[in-house]
Amino acid sequence: MNISTSRALFEKAQHFIPGGVNSPVRAFRAVGGSPVFIKSAKGPYVYDEDDNEYIELINSWGPMILGHANELIQKAVADAIQHSFSFGAPTRREVEMAELIVSMVPSIEKVRMVNSGTEATMSAIRVARGFTGRDKIIKFEGCYHGHGDSFLIAAGSGAVTFGTPDSPGVTKGVANDTLTAPFNDLQAVQTLVDANKNAIAALILEPVVGNMGCVLPEDGFLQGLRKICDEEGIVLILDEVMTGFRLAKGGAQERFNITPDLTTLGKIIGGGMPVGAYGGRADIMNKVSPAGPVYQAGTLSGNPIAMAAGLTMLHYLNDHPEVYTQLEESGSKLANGFRNSMQKLGLNYTLNQIGSMYTLFFTEQPVTDFPSAKASDLPLFGKYFHAMLDRGIYMGPSQFESMFLSTALEDKHIQKILTANEESLKQILSL
């Protein structure tokens, strides 16, 4: 496969952009080689600068649930652009978007629009602290909530120790307010809570993790967290930037029957445009300025172009429940096909899948948390990634990412993915 133009662009980019990319995973460091530069996309396909065509399984890391360049959303954006790009003032669509989100996600009584998932999680933590008058938060190993200082914290040496900064530029003072627990470990959470009585403002997690690969909550885990938070007066925040409106109309919280106090959203609610939101109980959200003392603002928050795209997307999902049936069927077909191939080849790797999210882990052990995800054979995944890319399948360039499916995938695309998967496994393992 010729990617000479992409290689030249990457070489040039490194002179002007840190690492040659504007988000680290795009650099292909985890899989080796040079990244392909995308020129256009339509439906289930993306096309690079060398005119190679790929069936893609990222969908802009989740937002393109209807596939790329959906005609309804294109029209909504084109119509909105006629009236200018930004006002920095209230608009009708912001009200309509808030009303629609509240109607689709029962736990959200009020919602504030922002510009990214990172802004949403940072703001949710701030309002939780303002509401409770407490400083500390609990997060989970392997859950990613954007690049806010409070979230870039590695695990401490024991269950009750404070975290340490995981990135230069994050102060020890910030790290001291972040406690870290293993995912799917209720006892570890209880231990942290017992050691920090009346000091924890919020507990935040991805209900289905997408940033150590796709990792599902074990039975009773989310309900156990809800119980702990209720008993201790802790604000439970579900980060549904990835899972919101993807796993169900009401997100992972609908699918798992769990009611958070606050929810963070992004990706799908912008239809592909930059956007984020946080919302939840009215008594908590009424602490946000100008209704309350917790300050948060943004010049481009509620951008009219993003609102037009997001409203069209959410209205479509709200009015077409068959979308979720189709995504479930596509996810199941892929998962069953992958498992059949592995059984046929005598392999026992781990495939985690729920609806339209999945990850194939190159480990034979169940993947339920970050340590078990890290047990994967990363060099082997890198070989698999490039073998799939050579066969026209564009995946996330890291073992620790979930894939995201869209309704643009038809049976013929799924069959091509399954064929490429089996051929790639045979190639990298010389079977």
N, C-alpha and C positions, 0 to 999 in steps of 0.2 A: 504494500500500500504506500503510495507516494504522499508524504506530508511535508514536502520541502518548503512550501510557503509558510506553513505553521512553524516549522523550525526557524526560519528566517525571522518571522515576527517575534518569536520568543527570544531569540538572540538580541534583537533590537530592543524589546521591552525591558530586558534586564539592565539596560543603560539608563532607563528613565523611571522605572517602577520597581519598588523593593521586591526582589525575587522574581520580577517579571510578571507578577499577577496582582490583582486587587483583592484576592481572598486566598489564603495559603494552600488549601487543598487542590486548587486549580493547577498548581505547579507540577503535579505528578511526582512529587518527591517520594510519596509512599509506594509508588509502583515503578518508578524509574522511567527514563525516556523523556521526550518533549511533549508538552500538552498540544492537543489539536485546538486550533482557533476556529470558533464557530462563526459562520457567515449568515446562515438563515435556518429557519425551521418551519415545518408545517406538519400538523397532525402528529403521527408517531415518529417522524423523521427529523434529524438535524443534518446540516450540510456544512462541511468545513471549508476553509479557504482554498483547499486543493480540489474542491468539488466532490469529495468522498461523501457518500450517503451512509447514515447509520440509523438503525432503530435504536431509540434511546430510552433509558430506564432511569433517568434523573428527573426530567421534567422541571428544570430549573430548581432542583431540590424541593419539589413538591407543589408549587403553585399551579402548574399546568395540568390540572386534573382532567380537563376536557381535551387535552392535547395542545400542541402549539398553534398559535395564530388562529384561534377559534373565531369564526366569522362574526358571531354575536358580540364578542368582546371587542374585536377590531372596530366594528361599527360604533359601539358605545364610546370608545376612545376618540375616534374620528369626529363624532358629533360634539363631544365635549370640548375638543381642541378649538372648535370654531369660536368659542366664547372666551378664549385666553387660557393660559396654562396654570395660573396661580393668582389668588386674590389676597391671601393673608387676612381673610375676613370670613364670617360664617356663610355657609351655603346650604341650600335645601337638601342636597344629596347627603351631607353629613348627618342631618336629622333622620333621613330615610335609612341610611346605613346603620345608625345606632338602633333605630326601631326594629330593623330586620334582624340584627344580631341578637337583640334581646328576645325576639320572638322565637329564634331558632335554638338558643342555648338557655335553658331555663334557669341555670344558676346565675346568669348575668342579668342584673337589674338596671345597672347603668354602665356605660362604656366610654372610654376616652380613646380617640384615634391618635396614633403617633406614626413614625416613619419607618420603623424597622422592628424586628423581633427583639433585638438588643434593647432598644428604647423601651419596649413594652415590659420586659423583665426587670430592667433597672427601675422603672417607675413603679411597678407592682411592689418591689421590695421596699422602696421608699415610703409608699403609702401604708404598707403593712407596719413599718416601724413607727410612722406617725400615728397610726391608729392605736397601736398597743403600748407605745412609750418604751419599747424594748429595742435592743441593738442587734442581737445575734440572729443568724439565720442557719438553717440546716439545708444543705444540698447533698446530692448523691454522686459518688464516683462514677464518671463516665457520662453523666448528664451534662449537656451543653446548653447554656442559656444566653449565648451571646458573649461578647467580649468585655462586658462590664467588669470592673475591678473585683467586685464581690464574688464573681463566678469563676475567676481564674485562680482557683485555689486547689492545691493537691491535698491528698489525704494526709492526716497526721500519723504519728507512730502508733496510736492506739485509739480506742473508741472514744475516749473522753478528752483527747488532746485537741488543741486548736490546729487549724490548717496552716500551711506555709505557702507563700506566694509561688505560683506555678509559672509566672512570667515576670521578667524584669519590668520594673515600673509599677508593680503592685506592691503597696507598702505592707509592712508587717502589721501595722495598725488595722488595716482593712482585713487582713488575713485572720487576725485575732477574733473578729466578729463572725467568721464563717466556720461552721462545723460541718464535717463531711462524714457521711455514712455509706456503707455498701448498699447498692440497690438490692431490693428484695430481702432485706434483713431488718425485720421489725424490732428485734431485740436490740440491735445496735442503735436504732433510733431511740428506743426507750432509755437506753443507757445514757445517751447524750442529753436527753431531756431531764433525766434524774440528776445529772451532774451540773445542769445549768437551769435550775428551777427559777421560774419567773423572769428569765433573761432572753428567751427565744421569741422573736417577733413572728417569724415565718418559716415554713417548710416549703421548699419549691422542688418540683420534679417534673420530668417528662413522664406522663402516664404510660406511654409506650416509648421506649428510648429509641432515638434514631441516630444518635451521635456516638455510639460505640458499636454501630451496627444495630439492626432491629432486635431489641430485647423486650420481651413481654413481662408484665407484672405477674407474679405468681398469684394463685387464688388466695384471696383474703388480704393481700398486701395493701392495696389502695384503701380498703375498708378499715384495715388496722391503723393506717396513718390518719384517716379521718377521726377515728376514736381517740387516738393520742392527742391530736390537735384540739378536739373538743374538750378533753379533760384538762388540758394545760393552757387553754386560751391562746393557742397558736394559730395564725392565719395560714390556711392550706392553700397554696398556689399551684395550679396545674398549668404547666407550660405546654400549651396546645398550638404553638406556632406551626409545628409539623402536622399534628394529628387533627387539629381543628378543621371541621367540615370535610375531612378526608376519610376517617374511619366510620363516620356516620354523620348525619345532618347535624347532630348535636355534639359531634366530636367523640373523643375517647371517653369523656365523662358520661355520655349517653350509653356507649357500648358497654362500659363496665359498671354502670349504675352508681356513680360516685359524684357527690356534690361538693365542689371546692368553694372556698370563700372568694377567691380571685382566679381569673383565667387570663392567660396571655395568648394573643393570636397574631397571625401574620400570614405571609405566603398566599394561601388561597383567597383570603379576603381582599387582596389587591388584584386578583386576576392576572398576576404577573408584574404589576407595577409595584414600586417600593412602598410598603405599608406595614403598619403594625397596630395593635390595639391591646388595651387591658381593661378588664371590667369585672364586675362581681356584685357582691352585696351592696345595697344602696347606702347603708350606714358607714361602710368602709369607703366607698367611692365619693361620698359627700365630704370626705376630708381633703379631696383634691381641689386645689385653687382653680377658680375663684370661689367655689362653694365653701372651701375650708382652707386650712393653713399649709397644707403640703404642696409645695410649688413644683409645677411641671408645665413646660410650654414648648412650642415648636412652630416656627414660621410656616413650614410646609405641611404641618399636621392637617389631615382632612383635605389634602390636595384634590382639587376637583377632577383631575384626570384619573387619579388612583381611585377615587370614590365611584366614578362612572364605571370603571372596569370591575371593581369589586362588587358593586351593586348588581351588575348584570350577571356576574358569576354566581353570587349567592341566591339571587332570584331563580336562576336556572336550577341550581341544586335543590332549592326549596320546593320547586314545582315539579321536579323530575326525580322522584325517589328511585326510579329504575337505574339511575346512575350507580347507586351503591350496590345494587344487585349485580350489575355488569362488572363492577370492580371486584366484587367478591369472587365472581366466576373466573375472571382473568387471573386473579391472585391464586386461586385454588388450582387452576389448570397449570400455571407455571410451577407452583410448588410440587404438585403431584408428578409433573413431568421431570423435574429436577430429581426428585426422590427415586423415581423409576430408573432414571439413567444411572444414578449412583449405585442402586441395588444391582443393576445389570453389570456394572463395572467392578463390583465388589468393594465399593467405597462406603465410608461411614461418616462423612462430614455432616456438619450440623446446619440445617436450614431453619431459620426462624421466619415465620410469615404470619401476618394478620391483615386481612383485606388486601389493600393495594400497596402494602409495605412488606419488604422482605430483605433478608441478607443471607447469603451462603457463606458460612464460616469454615475455614480450612482447619478444623479441629474436630476430633471425634467425641469430645465431651460436650454435654449440654452447655449452652451459653445463657446464663441467667444474670450475670453481673459483669463488671469491668474486668476483674482478674480472669474470669473464664473466657471473655472475649479476647483478652491479650494473649491467651494461650494458643491462638491461631497461628498458622504458618504464614507469616507475612510475605516472605520471598515467593512462596508458592502462589499466594493470591496475586502478587504482581505479575507473575507469568500468566496466570489465568486471565487477568484483566487485559493484557496485551493480545492474548490469543483470541479473546472475544472481540476486541477492537478490530483485529485483522479480519474478522468474519462479519464486520459491519454491525456490531452491537456495542453501543456506547453506555458504559456503566459509570458509577461513581468511582473515582480513582483512589480508593482507600478501602481496606478491609473494614474499617470502623465507620461505615456509612450505610444507611438504609437505601434501598432502591425504591422508587415511587412510580407506580403505574398510572396510566391515563385511560380514559374511555376511547381514545383513538386507536388503541391496540385491538386488532381483529385477530381471528383465529390464525390467519396466515402469518401474522407477525409473531404470534406466540409460538407457532411451530418453527419458525426460523430461529427464534431465541433458543428453543429447546434443542434443535439440531446443532446450533453453534456451541451450546453448553457441552453437549456430549462430545463433539469433536475436539473442543478445547481441553476438556479433561483428559481425553485420550492422548492429546499432544503433549501436555505438560507432564503427564505421568508416564508417557511412553508405553501405554497399554495396548 
